[in-house]
Amino acid sequence: MFGQFLKEAANVVGDALEEQQRNSASSGGGGGKRAAGSSQVSAEDVELDDGSNIPLSTCDGNKKSLFIGINYVGTQAELRGCINDVDNIKKFVVENFNFPTDAAHMKTLVDNDPQNMPTRDNIISGCKWLVDGAKSGDSLFFHYSGHGGSQKDDTGDEVDGKDETICPVDYATAGE
């Protein structure tokens, strides 16, 4: 489910890039390509070079951020610095890039806050919230600090044959 959501999000981003590239091409710019009607973005679909042809965001739109930190307290997988990472990166993004801190623009999921636990469902919900209504010029920031893993890639879209995963606080019962 989460992997499928990320693939769908990649397609949304790919569509937005196509639109930006069409706009850039009509004004003399260039850019990568994506096969028409493609449902997946792959390495062959994108031309990467020195970066001169990659469209840049104006970053003058809405700013939203999602921060996730999981220390897995009381488990054999316990970590010690993930919530500190969230606090530090949040401060950096707010102070250096003027991201707003109100609930409409910033969400934080940490496992020391019972109201905002980074469960699988809450992470998926948070990612959907982050991209909901996004448009050209917006700045979306995602930060995750916690355990990760990998599993066999069933769709063939990964060069290394593995899909990367993040481990929610309820990974033992809800999966990665």
OpenMM code with the backbone's topology and positions (N, CA, C; nanometers):
from openmm import Vec3, app, unit

residues = "MET PHE GLY GLN PHE LEU LYS GLU ALA ALA ASN VAL VAL GLY ASP ALA LEU GLU GLU GLN GLN ARG ASN SER ALA SER SER GLY GLY GLY GLY GLY LYS ARG ALA ALA GLY SER SER GLN VAL SER ALA GLU ASP VAL GLU LEU ASP ASP GLY SER ASN ILE PRO LEU SER THR CYS ASP GLY ASN LYS LYS SER LEU PHE ILE GLY ILE ASN TYR VAL GLY THR GLN ALA GLU LEU ARG GLY CYS ILE ASN ASP VAL ASP ASN ILE LYS LYS PHE VAL VAL GLU ASN PHE ASN PHE PRO THR ASP ALA ALA HIS MET LYS THR LEU VAL ASP ASN ASP PRO GLN ASN MET PRO THR ARG ASP ASN ILE ILE SER GLY CYS LYS TRP LEU VAL ASP GLY ALA LYS SER GLY ASP SER LEU PHE PHE HIS TYR SER GLY HIS GLY GLY SER GLN LYS ASP ASP THR GLY ASP GLU VAL ASP GLY LYS ASP GLU THR ILE CYS PRO VAL ASP TYR ALA THR ALA GLY GLU".split()
positions = [
    Vec3(0.0821, -0.1198, 0.0000),
    Vec3(0.0000, 0.0000, 0.0000),
    Vec3(0.0860, 0.1254, 0.0000),
    Vec3(0.1813, 0.1349, 0.0954),
    Vec3(0.2634, 0.2550, 0.1032),
    Vec3(0.3501, 0.2678, -0.0219),
    Vec3(0.4082, 0.1555, -0.0671),
    Vec3(0.4883, 0.1578, -0.1889),
    Vec3(0.4054, 0.2025, -0.3084),
    Vec3(0.2811, 0.1541, -0.3161),
    Vec3(0.1917, 0.1934, -0.4244),
    Vec3(0.1607, 0.3425, -0.4155),
    Vec3(0.1383, 0.3922, -0.2929),
    Vec3(0.1125, 0.5356, -0.2760),
    Vec3(0.2310, 0.6174, -0.3262),
    Vec3(0.3539, 0.5752, -0.2914),
    Vec3(0.4718, 0.6492, -0.3359),
    Vec3(0.4837, 0.6460, -0.4880),
    Vec3(0.4507, 0.5332, -0.5495),
    Vec3(0.4557, 0.5253, -0.6959),
    Vec3(0.3520, 0.6178, -0.7582),
    Vec3(0.2326, 0.6238, -0.6979),
    Vec3(0.1300, 0.7148, -0.7488),
    Vec3(0.1743, 0.8597, -0.7305),
    Vec3(0.2382, 0.8897, -0.6175),
    Vec3(0.2890, 1.0247, -0.5937),
    Vec3(0.3966, 1.0588, -0.6966),
    Vec3(0.4814, 0.9611, -0.7312),
    Vec3(0.5842, 0.9845, -0.8328),
    Vec3(0.5203, 1.0165, -0.9673),
    Vec3(0.4100, 0.9524, -0.9976),
    Vec3(0.3400, 0.9812, -1.1225),
    Vec3(0.2824, 1.1214, -1.1224),
    Vec3(0.2286, 1.1649, -1.0081),
    Vec3(0.1758, 1.3009, -0.9975),
    Vec3(0.2890, 1.4004, -1.0207),
    Vec3(0.4043, 1.3743, -0.9570),
    Vec3(0.5199, 1.4617, -0.9757),
    Vec3(0.5654, 1.4573, -1.1219),
    Vec3(0.5668, 1.3384, -1.1794),
    Vec3(0.6053, 1.3249, -1.3206),
    Vec3(0.5138, 1.4047, -1.4115),
    Vec3(0.3839, 1.3993, -1.3847),
    Vec3(0.2891, 1.4780, -1.4641),
    Vec3(0.3157, 1.6273, -1.4490),
    Vec3(0.3448, 1.6705, -1.3261),
    Vec3(0.3742, 1.8126, -1.3022),
    Vec3(0.5019, 1.8532, -1.3746),
    Vec3(0.6017, 1.7649, -1.3738),
    Vec3(0.7257, 1.7940, -1.4459),
    Vec3(0.7010, 1.8031, -1.5960),
    Vec3(0.6171, 1.7120, -1.6482),
    Vec3(0.5833, 1.7188, -1.7907),
    Vec3(0.5226, 1.8540, -1.8253),
    Vec3(0.4312, 1.9008, -1.7407),
    Vec3(0.3669, 2.0291, -1.7657),
    Vec3(0.4691, 2.1422, -1.7616),
    Vec3(0.5584, 2.1388, -1.6620),
    Vec3(0.6616, 2.2416, -1.6547),
    Vec3(0.7522, 2.2356, -1.7764),
    Vec3(0.7858, 2.1157, -1.8214),
    Vec3(0.8740, 2.1007, -1.9364),
    Vec3(0.8062, 2.1490, -2.0638),
    Vec3(0.6748, 2.1221, -2.0764),
    Vec3(0.6024, 2.1737, -2.1925),
    Vec3(0.6054, 2.3261, -2.1922),
    Vec3(0.5815, 2.3841, -2.0733),
    Vec3(0.5855, 2.5296, -2.0613),
    Vec3(0.7249, 2.5820, -2.0899),
    Vec3(0.8266, 2.5112, -2.0413),
    Vec3(0.9650, 2.5521, -2.0632),
    Vec3(1.0015, 2.5386, -2.2112),
    Vec3(0.9562, 2.4305, -2.2751),
    Vec3(0.9864, 2.4086, -2.4166),
    Vec3(0.9235, 2.5171, -2.5029),
    Vec3(0.8029, 2.5596, -2.4646),
    Vec3(0.7379, 2.6641, -2.5440),
    Vec3(0.8061, 2.7987, -2.5266),
    Vec3(0.8885, 2.8109, -2.4191),
    Vec3(0.9618, 2.9357, -2.4003),
    Vec3(1.1096, 2.9181, -2.4310),
    Vec3(1.1444, 2.8076, -2.4999),
    Vec3(1.2810, 2.7873, -2.5448),
    Vec3(1.3650, 2.6993, -2.4551),
    Vec3(1.3117, 2.6494, -2.3427),
    Vec3(1.3887, 2.5643, -2.2520),
    Vec3(1.3833, 2.4204, -2.2956),
    Vec3(1.4516, 2.3341, -2.2249),
    Vec3(1.4527, 2.1918, -2.2555),
    Vec3(1.4177, 2.1126, -2.1330),
    Vec3(1.4471, 1.9832, -2.1363),
    Vec3(1.4219, 1.9024, -2.0180),
    Vec3(1.4139, 1.7566, -2.0504),
    Vec3(1.3816, 1.6801, -1.9513),
    Vec3(1.3729, 1.5354, -1.9668),
    Vec3(1.2460, 1.4964, -2.0384),
    Vec3(1.2248, 1.3659, -2.0480),
    Vec3(1.1050, 1.3170, -2.1153),
    Vec3(1.0434, 1.2056, -2.0346),
    Vec3(0.9180, 1.1810, -2.0573),
    Vec3(0.8446, 1.0717, -1.9939),
    Vec3(0.7511, 1.0153, -2.0990),
    Vec3(0.7482, 0.8867, -2.1106),
    Vec3(0.6659, 0.8236, -2.2128),
    Vec3(0.5195, 0.8611, -2.1943),
    Vec3(0.4539, 0.8996, -2.3008),
    Vec3(0.3121, 0.9377, -2.2940),
    Vec3(0.2298, 0.8214, -2.2434),
    Vec3(0.1416, 0.8494, -2.1498),
    Vec3(0.0529, 0.7469, -2.0964),
    Vec3(0.1202, 0.6510, -1.9997),
    Vec3(0.2477, 0.6743, -1.9697),
    Vec3(0.3199, 0.5864, -1.8792),
    Vec3(0.2639, 0.5968, -1.7389),
    Vec3(0.2518, 0.4838, -1.6704),
    Vec3(0.2011, 0.4864, -1.5342),
    Vec3(0.3139, 0.4793, -1.4325),
    Vec3(0.4381, 0.4630, -1.4792),
    Vec3(0.5506, 0.4572, -1.3879),
    Vec3(0.6637, 0.5433, -1.4421),
    Vec3(0.7380, 0.6031, -1.3507),
    Vec3(0.8557, 0.6789, -1.3874),
    Vec3(0.9743, 0.5848, -1.3745),
    Vec3(1.0566, 0.5758, -1.4767),
    Vec3(1.1749, 0.4915, -1.4687),
    Vec3(1.2965, 0.5709, -1.5127),
    Vec3(1.4139, 0.5141, -1.4893),
    Vec3(1.5382, 0.5831, -1.5232),
    Vec3(1.5443, 0.6158, -1.6724),
    Vec3(1.4864, 0.5305, -1.7563),
    Vec3(1.4888, 0.5547, -1.9003),
    Vec3(1.3986, 0.6704, -1.9409),
    Vec3(1.3016, 0.7045, -1.8548),
    Vec3(1.2062, 0.8100, -1.8866),
    Vec3(1.2603, 0.9498, -1.8597),
    Vec3(1.3702, 0.9592, -1.7896),
    Vec3(1.4222, 1.0894, -1.7490),
    Vec3(1.5636, 1.1066, -1.7998),
    Vec3(1.5880, 1.2170, -1.8674),
    Vec3(1.7226, 1.2493, -1.9125),
    Vec3(1.7875, 1.3365, -1.8059),
    Vec3(1.8957, 1.2889, -1.7463),
    Vec3(1.9672, 1.3680, -1.6479),
    Vec3(2.1016, 1.4086, -1.7068),
    Vec3(2.1396, 1.5307, -1.6819),
    Vec3(2.2690, 1.5782, -1.7287),
    Vec3(2.3338, 1.6570, -1.6171),
    Vec3(2.3974, 1.7644, -1.6491),
    Vec3(2.4656, 1.8445, -1.5481),
    Vec3(2.3694, 1.9289, -1.4656),
    Vec3(2.2415, 1.9173, -1.4903),
    Vec3(2.1425, 1.9906, -1.4146),
    Vec3(2.0935, 2.1164, -1.4817),
    Vec3(2.1566, 2.1554, -1.5901),
    Vec3(2.1180, 2.2813, -1.6545),
    Vec3(1.9803, 2.2744, -1.7192),
    Vec3(1.9305, 2.1546, -1.7497),
    Vec3(1.8004, 2.1417, -1.8144),
    Vec3(1.6891, 2.1006, -1.7185),
    Vec3(1.7220, 2.0852, -1.5918),
    Vec3(1.6209, 2.0453, -1.4943),
    Vec3(1.5441, 2.1701, -1.4518),
    Vec3(1.4110, 2.1673, -1.4662),
    Vec3(1.3335, 2.2858, -1.4294),
    Vec3(1.3424, 2.3115, -1.2793),
    Vec3(1.3586, 2.4365, -1.2434),
    Vec3(1.3654, 2.4746, -1.1034),
    Vec3(1.2320, 2.5323, -1.0589),
    Vec3(1.1949, 2.5013, -0.9362),
    Vec3(1.0734, 2.5574, -0.8810),
    Vec3(1.0979, 2.7031, -0.8442),
    Vec3(0.9961, 2.7824, -0.8563),
    Vec3(1.0055, 2.9211, -0.8136),
    Vec3(0.9935, 2.9315, -0.6621),
    Vec3(0.9409, 2.8259, -0.5994),
    Vec3(0.9256, 2.8190, -0.4534),
    Vec3(0.8534, 2.9413, -0.3974),
    Vec3(0.7618, 2.9957, -0.4761),
    Vec3(0.6895, 3.1144, -0.4306),
    Vec3(0.5451, 3.0820, -0.3925),
    Vec3(0.5141, 2.9526, -0.3852),
    Vec3(0.3778, 2.9116, -0.3512),
    Vec3(0.3664, 2.8695, -0.2062),
    Vec3(0.2733, 2.7821, -0.1802),
    Vec3(0.2460, 2.7297, -0.0468),
    Vec3(0.3638, 2.6464, 0.0031),
    Vec3(0.3899, 2.6524, 0.1325),
    Vec3(0.4954, 2.5715, 0.1937),
    Vec3(0.4316, 2.4782, 0.2955),
    Vec3(0.4578, 2.3473, 0.2779),
    Vec3(0.4069, 2.2463, 0.3712),
    Vec3(0.5211, 2.1523, 0.4067),
    Vec3(0.5164, 2.1007, 0.5294),
    Vec3(0.6221, 2.0093, 0.5721),
    Vec3(0.5653, 1.8982, 0.6598),
    Vec3(0.6284, 1.7807, 0.6476),
    Vec3(0.5933, 1.6645, 0.7287),
    Vec3(0.7223, 1.6094, 0.7884),
    Vec3(0.7261, 1.6011, 0.9207),
    Vec3(0.8425, 1.5511, 0.9929),
    Vec3(0.8033, 1.4244, 1.0683),
    Vec3(0.8873, 1.3208, 1.0554),
    Vec3(0.8607, 1.1934, 1.1223),
    Vec3(0.9877, 1.1501, 1.1943),
    Vec3(0.9751, 1.1221, 1.3242),
    Vec3(1.0876, 1.0732, 1.4032),
    Vec3(1.0433, 0.9593, 1.4919),
    Vec3(1.1141, 0.8468, 1.4822),
    Vec3(1.0745, 0.7279, 1.5578),
    Vec3(1.1960, 0.6715, 1.6308),
    Vec3(1.1906, 0.6725, 1.7642),
    Vec3(1.2977, 0.6152, 1.8455),
    Vec3(1.2694, 0.4704, 1.8867),
    Vec3(1.1477, 0.4201, 1.8622),
    Vec3(1.1093, 0.2814, 1.8934),
    Vec3(1.1394, 0.2484, 2.0402),
    Vec3(1.1066, 0.3404, 2.1307),
    Vec3(1.1369, 0.3270, 2.2735),
    Vec3(1.0761, 0.1983, 2.3297),
    Vec3(1.1567, 0.1265, 2.4061),
    Vec3(1.1111, 0.0038, 2.4717),
    Vec3(1.1151, -0.1191, 2.3830),
    Vec3(1.1701, -0.1073, 2.2630),
    Vec3(1.1803, -0.2234, 2.1735),
    Vec3(1.3276, -0.2599, 2.1547),
    Vec3(1.3521, -0.3761, 2.0972),
    Vec3(1.4895, -0.4166, 2.0666),
    Vec3(1.5485, -0.3299, 1.9557),
    Vec3(1.4648, -0.2573, 1.8854),
    Vec3(1.5106, -0.1717, 1.7751),
    Vec3(1.5287, -0.0264, 1.8200),
    Vec3(1.5337, -0.0014, 1.9499),
    Vec3(1.5354, 0.1351, 2.0021),
    Vec3(1.6514, 0.2183, 1.9459),
    Vec3(1.6173, 0.3406, 1.9086),
    Vec3(1.7151, 0.4404, 1.8639),
    Vec3(1.7118, 0.5562, 1.9642),
    Vec3(1.8068, 0.6475, 1.9543),
    Vec3(1.8132, 0.7543, 2.0527),
    Vec3(1.8023, 0.8946, 1.9955),
    Vec3(1.8276, 0.9162, 1.8677),
    Vec3(1.8367, 1.0528, 1.8188),
    Vec3(1.7335, 1.0968, 1.7178),
    Vec3(1.6353, 1.0144, 1.6889),
    Vec3(1.5428, 1.0454, 1.5788),
    Vec3(1.4519, 1.1647, 1.6078),
    Vec3(1.4050, 1.1758, 1.7304),
    Vec3(1.3197, 1.2904, 1.7646),
    Vec3(1.4044, 1.4169, 1.7701),
    Vec3(1.5289, 1.4045, 1.8178),
    Vec3(1.6206, 1.5191, 1.8126),
    Vec3(1.6456, 1.5621, 1.6686),
    Vec3(1.6596, 1.4648, 1.5776),
    Vec3(1.6763, 1.4978, 1.4351),
    Vec3(1.5592, 1.5816, 1.3860),
    Vec3(1.4385, 1.5389, 1.4203),
    Vec3(1.3182, 1.6113, 1.3788),
    Vec3(1.3216, 1.7538, 1.4329),
    Vec3(1.3523, 1.7686, 1.5613),
    Vec3(1.3570, 1.9024, 1.6216),
    Vec3(1.4592, 1.9911, 1.5517),
    Vec3(1.5771, 1.9367, 1.5243),
    Vec3(1.6834, 2.0152, 1.4606),
    Vec3(1.6516, 2.0509, 1.3160),
    Vec3(1.6020, 1.9556, 1.2386),
    Vec3(1.5703, 1.9821, 1.0981),
    Vec3(1.4512, 2.0769, 1.0879),
    Vec3(1.3538, 2.0606, 1.1763),
    Vec3(1.2384, 2.1506, 1.1772),
    Vec3(1.2850, 2.2940, 1.2018),
    Vec3(1.3695, 2.3125, 1.3006),
    Vec3(1.4229, 2.4457, 1.3313),
    Vec3(1.4983, 2.5022, 1.2107),
    Vec3(1.5788, 2.4200, 1.1451),
    Vec3(1.6551, 2.4621, 1.0283),
    Vec3(1.5630, 2.5081, 0.9147),
    Vec3(1.4596, 2.4297, 0.8861),
    Vec3(1.3678, 2.4612, 0.7765),
    Vec3(1.2876, 2.5882, 0.8062),
    Vec3(1.2468, 2.6044, 0.9306),
    Vec3(1.1697, 2.7230, 0.9689),
    Vec3(1.2583, 2.8477, 0.9637),
    Vec3(1.3765, 2.8398, 1.0237),
    Vec3(1.4633, 2.9571, 1.0319),
    Vec3(1.5273, 2.9958, 0.8992),
    Vec3(1.5601, 2.8970, 0.8155),
    Vec3(1.6320, 2.9258, 0.6915),
    Vec3(1.5441, 2.9366, 0.5681),
    Vec3(1.4267, 2.8743, 0.5718),
    Vec3(1.3416, 2.8727, 0.4533),
    Vec3(1.2001, 2.9220, 0.4817),
    Vec3(1.1792, 2.9753, 0.6006),
    Vec3(1.0529, 3.0390, 0.6396),
    Vec3(0.9302, 2.9499, 0.6238),
    Vec3(0.9449, 2.8216, 0.6555),
    Vec3(0.8281, 2.7338, 0.6531),
    Vec3(0.7388, 2.7686, 0.7715),
    Vec3(0.6082, 2.7838, 0.7477),
    Vec3(0.5165, 2.8148, 0.8575),
    Vec3(0.5002, 2.6948, 0.9506),
    Vec3(0.4709, 2.7228, 1.0771),
    Vec3(0.4617, 2.6164, 1.1777),
    Vec3(0.3189, 2.5841, 1.2202),
    Vec3(0.2207, 2.6513, 1.1610),
    Vec3(0.0820, 2.6225, 1.1989),
    Vec3(0.0391, 2.4865, 1.1450),
    Vec3(-0.0683, 2.4326, 1.2042),
    Vec3(-0.1151, 2.2972, 1.1716),
    Vec3(-0.1573, 2.2798, 1.0260),
    Vec3(-0.1923, 2.3869, 0.9579),
    Vec3(-0.2310, 2.3763, 0.8175),
    Vec3(-0.1095, 2.3592, 0.7266),
    Vec3(0.0096, 2.3879, 0.7779),
    Vec3(0.1297, 2.3843, 0.6942),
    Vec3(0.2382, 2.2899, 0.7445),
    Vec3(0.2285, 2.2445, 0.8690),
    Vec3(0.3326, 2.1576, 0.9244),
    Vec3(0.2698, 2.0487, 1.0097),
    Vec3(0.3148, 1.9247, 0.9862),
    Vec3(0.2726, 1.8110, 1.0687),
    Vec3(0.3973, 1.7417, 1.1210),
    Vec3(0.3891, 1.6958, 1.2452),
    Vec3(0.4990, 1.6231, 1.3071),
    Vec3(0.4447, 1.4958, 1.3690),
    Vec3(0.5041, 1.3833, 1.3315),
    Vec3(0.4685, 1.2532, 1.3875),
    Vec3(0.5907, 1.1991, 1.4603),
    Vec3(0.5808, 1.1866, 1.5927),
    Vec3(0.6910, 1.1347, 1.6738),
    Vec3(0.6350, 1.0374, 1.7765),
    Vec3(0.7169, 0.9387, 1.8129),
    Vec3(0.6640, 0.8351, 1.9017),
    Vec3(0.6709, 0.8706, 2.0500),
    Vec3(0.6944, 0.9966, 2.0829),
    Vec3(0.6795, 1.0406, 2.2217),
    Vec3(0.5569, 1.1314, 2.2378),
    Vec3(0.4722, 1.1347, 2.1352),
    Vec3(0.3490, 1.2141, 2.1382),
    Vec3(0.2311, 1.1222, 2.1049),
    Vec3(0.1561, 1.0779, 2.2069),
    Vec3(0.0458, 0.9829, 2.1838),
    Vec3(-0.0588, 1.0334, 2.0840),
    Vec3(-0.0722, 1.1649, 2.0678),
    Vec3(-0.1708, 1.2210, 1.9751),
    Vec3(-0.1218, 1.2205, 1.8302),
    Vec3(0.0079, 1.2039, 1.8092),
    Vec3(0.0656, 1.2100, 1.6746),
    Vec3(0.1681, 1.0993, 1.6539),
    Vec3(0.1263, 0.9768, 1.6804),
    Vec3(0.2161, 0.8621, 1.6677),
    Vec3(0.2447, 0.8319, 1.5204),
    Vec3(0.3691, 0.7991, 1.4876),
    Vec3(0.4049, 0.7674, 1.3498),
    Vec3(0.3718, 0.6224, 1.3127),
    Vec3(0.2433, 0.5908, 1.3194),
    Vec3(0.1967, 0.4585, 1.2777),
    Vec3(0.1941, 0.4528, 1.1251),
    Vec3(0.1815, 0.3344, 1.0724),
    Vec3(0.1745, 0.3181, 0.9267),
    Vec3(0.0608, 0.4027, 0.8699),
    Vec3(-0.0570, 0.3915, 0.9306),
    Vec3(-0.1729, 0.4669, 0.8814),
    Vec3(-0.1504, 0.6178, 0.8910),
    Vec3(-0.0914, 0.6634, 1.0023),
    Vec3(-0.0677, 0.8071, 1.0172),
    Vec3(0.0376, 0.8586, 0.9197),
    Vec3(0.1394, 0.7775, 0.8898),
    Vec3(0.2417, 0.8185, 0.7931),
    Vec3(0.1805, 0.8291, 0.6535),
    Vec3(0.1021, 0.7300, 0.6153),
    Vec3(0.0361, 0.7349, 0.4844),
    Vec3(-0.0566, 0.8553, 0.4770),
    Vec3(-0.1336, 0.8761, 0.5819),
    Vec3(-0.2236, 0.9908, 0.5882),
    Vec3(-0.1451, 1.1217, 0.5803),
    Vec3(-0.0315, 1.1283, 0.6506),
    Vec3(0.0524, 1.2473, 0.6477),
    Vec3(0.1087, 1.2756, 0.5100),
    Vec3(0.1510, 1.1705, 0.4397),
    Vec3(0.2038, 1.1883, 0.3034),
    Vec3(0.0946, 1.2367, 0.2091),
    Vec3(-0.0245, 1.1828, 0.2234),
    Vec3(-0.1364, 1.2294, 0.1409),
    Vec3(-0.1671, 1.3750, 0.1713),
    Vec3(-0.1668, 1.4123, 0.2995),
    Vec3(-0.1888, 1.5515, 0.3394),
    Vec3(-0.0821, 1.6422, 0.2769),
    Vec3(0.0428, 1.5968, 0.2789),
    Vec3(0.1531, 1.6781, 0.2276),
    Vec3(0.1349, 1.7132, 0.0806),
    Vec3(0.0951, 1.6179, -0.0010),
    Vec3(0.0851, 1.6428, -0.1449),
    Vec3(-0.0524, 1.6928, -0.1885),
    Vec3(-0.1504, 1.6854, -0.0994),
    Vec3(-0.2852, 1.7283, -0.1337),
    Vec3(-0.2870, 1.8765, -0.1714),
    Vec3(-0.3352, 1.9047, -0.2894),
    Vec3(-0.3482, 2.0420, -0.3363),
    Vec3(-0.2199, 2.1051, -0.3845),
    Vec3(-0.1109, 2.0289, -0.3896),
    Vec3(0.0173, 2.0853, -0.4333),
    Vec3(0.0101, 2.1281, -0.5793),
    Vec3(0.0767, 2.2394, -0.6084),
    Vec3(0.0810, 2.2882, -0.7464),
    Vec3(0.2175, 2.3491, -0.7734),
    Vec3(0.2406, 2.3821, -0.8957),
    Vec3(0.3677, 2.4398, -0.9379),
    Vec3(0.4017, 2.5605, -0.8508),
    Vec3(0.5251, 2.5678, -0.8067),
    Vec3(0.5706, 2.6779, -0.7233),
    Vec3(0.5655, 2.6485, -0.5745),
    Vec3(0.4948, 2.5418, -0.5342),
    Vec3(0.4868, 2.5060, -0.3932),
    Vec3(0.6174, 2.4405, -0.3475),
    Vec3(0.6414, 2.4459, -0.2190),
    Vec3(0.7569, 2.3798, -0.1581),
    Vec3(0.7057, 2.2783, -0.0573),
    Vec3(0.7363, 2.1522, -0.0821),
    Vec3(0.6957, 2.0443, 0.0071),
    Vec3(0.8209, 1.9834, 0.0668),
    Vec3(0.8230, 1.9674, 0.1997),
    Vec3(0.9408, 1.9144, 0.2675),
    Vec3(0.9003, 1.7919, 0.3476),
    Vec3(0.9735, 1.6819, 0.3272),
    Vec3(0.9493, 1.5567, 0.3985),
    Vec3(1.0785, 1.5165, 0.4678),
    Vec3(1.0702, 1.4897, 0.5974),
    Vec3(1.1866, 1.4421, 0.6717),
    Vec3(1.1459, 1.3181, 0.7500),
    Vec3(1.2289, 1.2138, 0.7405),
    Vec3(1.2068, 1.0907, 0.8153),
    Vec3(1.3356, 1.0525, 0.8854),
    Vec3(1.3250, 1.0219, 1.0126),
    Vec3(1.4374, 0.9699, 1.0885),
    Vec3(1.3875, 0.8490, 1.1662),
    Vec3(1.4422, 0.7331, 1.1345),
    Vec3(1.4016, 0.6078, 1.1957),
    Vec3(1.4622, 0.4937, 1.1173),
    Vec3(1.4191, 0.3736, 1.1471),
    Vec3(1.4711, 0.2570, 1.0761),
    Vec3(1.4119, 0.2486, 0.9348),
    Vec3(1.4889, 0.1896, 0.8462),
    Vec3(1.4444, 0.1626, 0.7105),
    Vec3(1.4784, 0.0195, 0.6742),
    Vec3(1.4272, -0.0233, 0.5638),
    Vec3(1.4539, -0.1584, 0.5178),
    Vec3(1.4400, -0.1655, 0.3665),
    Vec3(1.4398, -0.2860, 0.3164),
    Vec3(1.4166, -0.3062, 0.1731),
    Vec3(1.3444, -0.4382, 0.1546),
    Vec3(1.2777, -0.4479, 0.0427),
    Vec3(1.2071, -0.5710, 0.0083),
    Vec3(1.2169, -0.5899, -0.1425),
    Vec3(1.1863, -0.7090, -0.1869),
    Vec3(1.1955, -0.7420, -0.3286),
    Vec3(1.1043, -0.6494, -0.4096),
    Vec3(1.1590, -0.5980, -0.5180),
    Vec3(1.0826, -0.5138, -0.6104),
    Vec3(1.0018, -0.6042, -0.7023),
    Vec3(0.8693, -0.5975, -0.6910),
    Vec3(0.7817, -0.6829, -0.7707),
    Vec3(0.7443, -0.6211, -0.9050),
    Vec3(0.7745, -0.4923, -0.9242),
    Vec3(0.7314, -0.4249, -1.0476),
    Vec3(0.8441, -0.4037, -1.1471),
    Vec3(0.9672, -0.4264, -1.1072),
    Vec3(1.0794, -0.4116, -1.1990),
    Vec3(1.1218, -0.2675, -1.2227),
    Vec3(1.0791, -0.1752, -1.1386),
    Vec3(1.1148, -0.0349, -1.1614),
    Vec3(1.2376, 0.0100, -1.0825),
    Vec3(1.2995, -0.0808, -1.0083),
    Vec3(1.4183, -0.0472, -0.9309),
    Vec3(1.5409, -0.1133, -0.9919),
    Vec3(1.6453, -0.0352, -1.0143),
    Vec3(1.7675, -0.0863, -1.0751),
    Vec3(1.8296, -0.1958, -0.9893),
    Vec3(1.8259, -0.1791, -0.8561),
    Vec3(1.8874, -0.2776, -0.7671),
    Vec3(1.7958, -0.3946, -0.7326),
    Vec3(1.6716, -0.3941, -0.7848),
    Vec3(1.5788, -0.5033, -0.7599),
    Vec3(1.5113, -0.4989, -0.6236),
    Vec3(1.5271, -0.3871, -0.5512),
    Vec3(1.4678, -0.3760, -0.4182),
    Vec3(1.3935, -0.2440, -0.4034),
    Vec3(1.2799, -0.2496, -0.3352),
    Vec3(1.2068, -0.1299, -0.2956),
    Vec3(1.2527, -0.0935, -0.1550),
    Vec3(1.2839, 0.0336, -0.1343),
    Vec3(1.3225, 0.0797, -0.0018),
    Vec3(1.1960, 0.1081, 0.0790),
    Vec3(1.2050, 0.0848, 0.2097),
    Vec3(1.0895, 0.1027, 0.2964),
    Vec3(1.1298, 0.1847, 0.4192),
    Vec3(1.0306, 0.2422, 0.4834),
    Vec3(1.0514, 0.3008, 0.6142),
    Vec3(0.9730, 0.2162, 0.7138),
    Vec3(1.0174, 0.2151, 0.8377),
    Vec3(0.9555, 0.1298, 0.9386),
    Vec3(0.8760, 0.2151, 1.0366),
    Vec3(0.7431, 0.2117, 1.0280),
    Vec3(0.6607, 0.2880, 1.1219),
    Vec3(0.6734, 0.2298, 1.2624),
    Vec3(0.6250, 0.3027, 1.3597),
    Vec3(0.6354, 0.2572, 1.4981),
    Vec3(0.5617, 0.1246, 1.5183),
    Vec3(0.4583, 0.0984, 1.4391),
    Vec3(0.3822, -0.0268, 1.4490),
    Vec3(0.4222, -0.1281, 1.3426),
    Vec3(0.5483, -0.1256, 1.3009),
    Vec3(0.5956, -0.2140, 1.1934),
    Vec3(0.5712, -0.3614, 1.2227),
    Vec3(0.5775, -0.3995, 1.3498),
    Vec3(0.5614, -0.5418, 1.3849),
    Vec3(0.4235, -0.5947, 1.3504),
    Vec3(0.3215, -0.5074, 1.3546),
    Vec3(0.1851, -0.5519, 1.3258),
    Vec3(0.1334, -0.4981, 1.1936),
    Vec3(0.1820, -0.3816, 1.1492),
    Vec3(0.1300, -0.3186, 1.0269),
    Vec3(0.2231, -0.3345, 0.9071),
    Vec3(0.3462, -0.3786, 0.9293),
    Vec3(0.4418, -0.3938, 0.8206),
    Vec3(0.5165, -0.2656, 0.7922),
    Vec3(0.6102, -0.2758, 0.6965),
    Vec3(0.6925, -0.1613, 0.6575),
    Vec3(0.6232, -0.0793, 0.5527),
] * unit.nanometer
topology = app.Topology()
chain = topology.addChain("A")
for resn in residues:
    res = topology.addResidue(resn, chain)
    for name in ("N", "CA", "C"):
        topology.addAtom(name, app.Element.getBySymbol(name[0]), res)
